[in-house]
């Protein structure tokens, strides 16, 4: 599927002052982690924004936002934003700030200590 590299660069710029930002290629796109928590990402040409259950309805009420149905089912706490919803620098920064604020409110993440099973 891939993702929009120009959009990735815009997000990197919007997150430049945030600490603990990591990028991981997943879900056929690119995810931005903050403090070890998934915050936002790019799937194709759309933004994926994690807003949590409390911010879900408010996020859906914004223009160009829709429920995230990546798995065929609605994923509460996540929304997709169409390109028209982040066309300007200000609108993109608004979505990025929403996702970053939610991710930073989560408890500290713990490293994954699962080990591979040997056959």
PyMOL commands that set and color helices and strands:
alter all, ss='L'
color gray80, all
select helices_A, chain A and resi 5-14+52-60+83-86+89-105
alter helices_A, ss='H'
color red, helices_A
select strands_A, chain A and resi 21-26+29-34+37-43+46-50+65-67+78-81
alter strands_A, ss='S'
color yellow, strands_A
deselect
rebuild
show_as cartoon
